[in-house]
Amino acid sequence: MLFRGRSHRSLDPKGRLMLPPDFRDILVSRAEGGKLVLTSFDDCVMGYPLPDWEDFERKFSTLKNPSRKMRDFRRLVIGSAELMDMDGQGRVRISRSHMDYAGITKDVVLLGQGSRFEIWDQGRFDGIVAQDFDDVAAELADSGIELSL
Protein backbone atom coordinates (compact mmCIF):
# COMPACT_ATOMS: atom_id res chain seq x y z
CA MET A 1 0.00 0.00 0.00
CA LEU A 2 1.33 3.38 -1.03
CA PHE A 3 0.40 6.91 -0.03
CA ARG A 4 -1.36 8.56 -2.96
CA GLY A 5 -3.50 11.57 -3.64
CA ARG A 6 -4.01 15.00 -2.20
CA SER A 7 -6.15 16.08 0.73
CA HIS A 8 -6.88 19.55 2.10
CA ARG A 9 -7.15 19.86 5.88
CA SER A 10 -6.97 22.40 8.69
CA LEU A 11 -5.07 22.09 11.94
CA ASP A 12 -7.17 22.37 15.07
CA PRO A 13 -6.22 24.96 17.73
CA LYS A 14 -3.93 22.40 19.43
CA GLY A 15 -1.93 21.82 16.22
CA ARG A 16 -3.52 18.45 15.49
CA LEU A 17 -4.11 17.21 11.98
CA MET A 18 -6.78 14.68 11.01
CA LEU A 19 -5.18 12.25 8.59
CA PRO A 20 -7.25 11.01 5.64
CA PRO A 21 -8.77 7.55 6.21
CA ASP A 22 -6.60 5.88 3.55
CA PHE A 23 -3.42 7.34 5.11
CA ARG A 24 -4.53 6.07 8.54
CA ASP A 25 -5.18 2.61 7.08
CA ILE A 26 -1.70 2.47 5.54
CA LEU A 27 -0.06 3.55 8.79
CA VAL A 28 -1.96 0.98 10.83
CA SER A 29 -1.10 -1.77 8.33
CA ARG A 30 2.61 -0.84 8.31
CA ALA A 31 3.25 -0.15 12.01
CA GLU A 32 1.77 -1.36 15.26
CA GLY A 33 -0.73 1.21 16.45
CA GLY A 34 -0.08 3.34 13.38
CA LYS A 35 3.19 4.74 14.74
CA LEU A 36 4.83 7.20 12.42
CA VAL A 37 7.74 9.60 12.25
CA LEU A 38 7.43 13.21 11.17
CA THR A 39 10.50 15.11 10.02
CA SER A 40 11.43 18.35 8.24
CA PHE A 41 12.79 18.51 4.71
CA ASP A 42 12.22 20.33 1.42
CA ASP A 43 10.12 23.11 3.04
CA CYS A 44 7.49 20.66 4.28
CA VAL A 45 6.87 18.06 6.98
CA MET A 46 7.34 14.48 5.83
CA GLY A 47 5.61 11.47 7.39
CA TYR A 48 6.89 7.89 7.36
CA PRO A 49 5.50 4.68 8.84
CA LEU A 50 7.86 3.83 11.71
CA PRO A 51 9.38 0.69 10.09
CA ASP A 52 10.23 2.62 6.90
CA TRP A 53 11.82 5.40 8.95
CA GLU A 54 13.88 2.90 10.97
CA ASP A 55 15.09 1.34 7.71
CA PHE A 56 16.16 4.79 6.47
CA GLU A 57 18.06 5.47 9.71
CA ARG A 58 19.84 2.10 9.48
CA LYS A 59 20.92 2.78 5.90
CA PHE A 60 22.03 6.28 6.77
CA SER A 61 24.15 5.04 9.68
CA THR A 62 26.24 2.92 7.29
CA LEU A 63 27.74 5.98 5.58
CA LYS A 64 31.48 6.14 6.19
CA ASN A 65 33.06 9.56 6.66
CA PRO A 66 30.14 11.62 5.35
CA SER A 67 30.82 15.11 4.03
CA ARG A 68 29.93 18.22 6.01
CA LYS A 69 26.90 18.75 3.78
CA MET A 70 25.73 15.19 4.46
CA ARG A 71 26.22 15.70 8.21
CA ASP A 72 24.18 18.92 7.99
CA PHE A 73 21.47 17.02 6.08
CA ARG A 74 21.46 14.42 8.86
CA ARG A 75 21.14 17.21 11.44
CA LEU A 76 18.08 18.57 9.65
CA VAL A 77 16.29 15.36 8.74
CA ILE A 78 17.19 12.93 11.52
CA GLY A 79 17.60 15.65 14.13
CA SER A 80 14.07 16.91 13.56
CA ALA A 81 12.47 13.45 13.48
CA GLU A 82 9.66 12.97 16.00
CA LEU A 83 7.97 9.67 16.81
CA MET A 84 4.19 10.12 16.79
CA ASP A 85 1.11 8.13 17.68
CA MET A 86 -2.24 8.75 16.08
CA ASP A 87 -4.95 9.43 18.61
CA GLY A 88 -8.27 7.57 18.61
CA GLN A 89 -9.69 9.95 15.99
CA GLY A 90 -6.76 9.49 13.57
CA ARG A 91 -5.09 12.80 14.41
CA VAL A 92 -1.40 13.60 14.83
CA ARG A 93 0.03 16.66 16.51
CA ILE A 94 2.34 18.80 14.42
CA SER A 95 5.05 20.27 16.65
CA ARG A 96 5.76 23.99 16.73
CA SER A 97 9.25 23.39 15.28
CA HIS A 98 7.81 21.50 12.31
CA MET A 99 5.13 24.13 11.76
CA ASP A 100 7.75 26.90 11.87
CA TYR A 101 10.06 25.08 9.43
CA ALA A 102 7.25 24.39 6.93
CA GLY A 103 5.50 27.75 7.38
CA ILE A 104 2.33 25.96 8.48
CA THR A 105 -0.28 28.11 10.16
CA LYS A 106 -3.66 26.42 9.75
CA ASP A 107 -4.57 25.19 6.27
CA VAL A 108 -2.47 22.34 4.89
CA VAL A 109 -2.26 19.96 1.96
CA LEU A 110 -1.42 16.31 2.59
CA LEU A 111 0.26 14.80 -0.41
CA GLY A 112 0.86 11.07 -0.94
CA GLN A 113 4.37 10.31 -2.20
CA GLY A 114 4.49 6.53 -2.35
CA SER A 115 6.25 5.24 0.76
CA ARG A 116 5.79 8.54 2.59
CA PHE A 117 3.51 11.55 2.68
CA GLU A 118 4.12 15.29 2.87
CA ILE A 119 2.35 18.00 4.83
CA TRP A 120 2.51 21.40 3.12
CA ASP A 121 1.34 24.82 4.10
CA GLN A 122 -1.48 25.61 1.63
CA GLY A 123 0.20 28.80 0.38
CA ARG A 124 3.58 27.15 -0.20
CA PHE A 125 1.93 24.26 -2.01
CA ASP A 126 0.00 26.65 -4.27
CA GLY A 127 3.37 28.08 -5.31
CA ILE A 128 4.67 24.61 -6.18
CA VAL A 129 1.77 23.70 -8.46
CA ALA A 130 1.92 27.12 -10.16
CA GLN A 131 5.39 26.32 -11.57
CA ASP A 132 6.07 25.70 -15.23
CA PHE A 133 6.82 21.98 -15.61
CA ASP A 134 7.56 21.97 -19.35
CA ASP A 135 11.16 20.83 -18.86
CA VAL A 136 10.27 17.86 -16.64
CA ALA A 137 9.53 15.51 -19.54
CA ALA A 138 13.11 15.85 -20.81
CA GLU A 139 14.56 15.21 -17.34
CA LEU A 140 12.36 12.12 -16.96
CA ALA A 141 13.39 10.85 -20.39
CA ASP A 142 17.07 11.34 -19.44
CA SER A 143 16.37 9.14 -16.40
CA GLY A 144 14.81 6.45 -18.60
CA ILE A 145 11.18 7.23 -17.72
CA GLU A 146 8.77 7.77 -20.60
CA LEU A 147 5.87 10.00 -19.59
CA SER A 148 2.91 9.51 -21.87
CA LEU A 149 0.00 11.74 -20.94
C-alpha positions in Angstrom: 0.0 0.0 0.0 1.3 3.4 -1.0 0.4 6.9 0.0 -1.4 8.6 -3.0 -3.5 11.6 -3.6 -4.0 15.0 -2.2 -6.1 16.1 0.7 -6.9 19.5 2.1 -7.2 19.9 5.9 -7.0 22.4 8.7 -5.1 22.1 11.9 -7.2 22.4 15.1 -6.2 25.0 17.7 -3.9 22.4 19.4 -1.9 21.8 16.2 -3.5 18.4 15.5 -4.1 17.2 12.0 -6.8 14.7 11.0 -5.2 12.2 8.6 -7.3 11.0 5.6 -8.8 7.5 6.2 -6.6 5.9 3.6 -3.4 7.3 5.1 -4.5 6.1 8.5 -5.2 2.6 7.1 -1.7 2.5 5.5 -0.1 3.6 8.8 -2.0 1.0 10.8 -1.1 -1.8 8.3 2.6 -0.8 8.3 3.3 -0.2 12.0 1.8 -1.4 15.3 -0.7 1.2 16.5 -0.1 3.3 13.4 3.2 4.7 14.7 4.8 7.2 12.4 7.7 9.6 12.3 7.4 13.2 11.2 10.5 15.1 10.0 11.4 18.3 8.2 12.8 18.5 4.7 12.2 20.3 1.4 10.1 23.1 3.0 7.5 20.7 4.3 6.9 18.1 7.0 7.3 14.5 5.8 5.6 11.5 7.4 6.9 7.9 7.4 5.5 4.7 8.8 7.9 3.8 11.7 9.4 0.7 10.1 10.2 2.6 6.9 11.8 5.4 8.9 13.9 2.9 11.0 15.1 1.3 7.7 16.2 4.8 6.5 18.1 5.5 9.7 19.8 2.1 9.5 20.9 2.8 5.9 22.0 6.3 6.8 24.2 5.0 9.7 26.2 2.9 7.3 27.7 6.0 5.6 31.5 6.1 6.2 33.1 9.6 6.7 30.1 11.6 5.4 30.8 15.1 4.0 29.9 18.2 6.0 26.9 18.8 3.8 25.7 15.2 4.5 26.2 15.7 8.2 24.2 18.9 8.0 21.5 17.0 6.1 21.5 14.4 8.9 21.1 17.2 11.4 18.1 18.6 9.7 16.3 15.4 8.7 17.2 12.9 11.5 17.6 15.6 14.1 14.1 16.9 13.6 12.5 13.5 13.5 9.7 13.0 16.0 8.0 9.7 16.8 4.2 10.1 16.8 1.1 8.1 17.7 -2.2 8.8 16.1 -4.9 9.4 18.6 -8.3 7.6 18.6 -9.7 9.9 16.0 -6.8 9.5 13.6 -5.1 12.8 14.4 -1.4 13.6 14.8 0.0 16.7 16.5 2.3 18.8 14.4 5.1 20.3 16.7 5.8 24.0 16.7 9.2 23.4 15.3 7.8 21.5 12.3 5.1 24.1 11.8 7.8 26.9 11.9 10.1 25.1 9.4 7.3 24.4 6.9 5.5 27.7 7.4 2.3 26.0 8.5 -0.3 28.1 10.2 -3.7 26.4 9.8 -4.6 25.2 6.3 -2.5 22.3 4.9 -2.3 20.0 2.0 -1.4 16.3 2.6 0.3 14.8 -0.4 0.9 11.1 -0.9 4.4 10.3 -2.2 4.5 6.5 -2.4 6.3 5.2 0.8 5.8 8.5 2.6 3.5 11.6 2.7 4.1 15.3 2.9 2.3 18.0 4.8 2.5 21.4 3.1 1.3 24.8 4.1 -1.5 25.6 1.6 0.2 28.8 0.4 3.6 27.2 -0.2 1.9 24.3 -2.0 0.0 26.7 -4.3 3.4 28.1 -5.3 4.7 24.6 -6.2 1.8 23.7 -8.5 1.9 27.1 -10.2 5.4 26.3 -11.6 6.1 25.7 -15.2 6.8 22.0 -15.6 7.6 22.0 -19.4 11.2 20.8 -18.9 10.3 17.9 -16.6 9.5 15.5 -19.5 13.1 15.8 -20.8 14.6 15.2 -17.3 12.4 12.1 -17.0 13.4 10.8 -20.4 17.1 11.3 -19.4 16.4 9.1 -16.4 14.8 6.4 -18.6 11.2 7.2 -17.7 8.8 7.8 -20.6 5.9 10.0 -19.6 2.9 9.5 -21.9 0.0 11.7 -20.9 
